[in-house]
Amino acid sequence: MSKVKSAIVVGGGIGGLVTALKLHRVGVSVRVFESVENIQALGVGINLLPHAVRVLTELGLAGELEKTGIPTAELIYFNKYGKKIWQEARGRDAGYHWPQYSIHRGKLQMLLLEAVKEQLGEKAVFTGHHLKSFQMFGDVVVAQFEDRKTGTQLGSFRADMLIAADGIHSTVRKFYYPDEGQPKFSGRILWRGITESTPFLTGKSMIMAGYQDQKFVAYPVCPDTAAKGRSLVNWIAELTVGDEMPSRADWNKKIDKEKFGPAFASWNFGWLNVPKLIEETEAVYEFPMVDRDPLPQWTFGRVTLLGDAAHPMYPIGSNGASQAILDADALANAVKAQRTAEQALRAYEEARLKPTANIVYSNRGNGPEQVMQIVEDRAPKGFEQLHDVISQQELEEITNKYKQIAGFDQKSLNAKQGAL
């Protein structure tokens, strides 16, 4: 029987909140500490893959997910002229026992926050608490928190273990790897927005067009809008800009569309009018595409890293939030199976460190989206017949290999537990 009775989770994002829910399920008393004073439904759209939806379903959240997200029906890659390269069904339409969801990140976070407060109690979440320092003493971890705005000390808290789910700029990661420096910049910038428009394709389609240096992604995220015959479309415009990364103070800032819009001025594919979508968006936000090198170790005694604190990756293949959710699942399983906190955290690391490192490296090579780059390299002026450029076998091999790397190969996933 596990001796782990209490845990501190640093970070109230998706990974931290799912970790709290999972640990609570295995009998651990959890407190979540979040730096911001008020957790709000911020951000834009993300995708939850079936293996992550399985975890959330086991937590009793299937009904809320269905109300909040769009069950993605298909994924389609196009070249920069809007000619189809690859099309595949997704989620239940592809035979998975669980859906894939396109969902607003902020709404998902609020859904998880409400679940934590309902299941663990209102007092389980401490907002306005920024981790200042921590120490291990024998069989406990002691963490000190402060108000980041005022510097006011907010006291010390003790637990059997500490889980750092505090993002790409993790305080805990920096403590163990002080010389790591800033995240690694890909040379590419993402501009993101959400726009209400007429539905495109099935109304549940996720599309990507272009190639590495110029790409456009779009998918609907709101079932309420869809019920009215409209579509709330999350979109991402991506361009290679060079080696200079925007300063961290500028991340997630609103941006003038003229900075990137002209590059997509001719991208009206008939079934999707990209320049119109950009033009009708009120607020556009800029993000550098960054990651960090995989680490040799996440776990240090009674302290470990999780989610973007452990393995930040390029937003390719819809894996960021999904992998954090899988981390939470693996951690709870390890706590349930092992006697001590140290044993549990080592087992968790052993289960997750290498698989997530493989995804980081694969995403640097564009993951499954490399088929778009291959087509661009071989047919930069477009094509008449796709299979003159790339064979069906090559397309299938690339996309199937990525599903195995990322852990959502359909047969393997469905075999884990069967339909719920």
DALINZI-V701692 format. One line per field, one symbol per residue. psi: psi as a letter, one per 40 degrees, with the letter a starting at -180 (. if undefined). A space follows every 50 residues. Layout:
psi->???
This chain:
psi->hhehdiihhhhfaddddddddddddeehhhhhhhdidhhigiaaiihhid ddddddddefedddddddihhhdihhhiaeeehhdihiiibdeeeieiih hhihdddddddddddddddeideehhiehhhdiiihhbfihhhhiihdde ehheiiiiidihhhffadfhddddddgeedaiihheeiihhiihhhaiii beefihihibadehihiiiiehdddddeeahhhhihhhiheaehhiidde ifiiihdedddddedefhecehgddddddehdhhihhihiaiiiiehdhg behiiibdddghiighefecdddddddddddddddddididddddddddd ddddddddddddddeebeedddddddddgdeiidhdeedhiddddddddd dddddeffhdddddedeii.
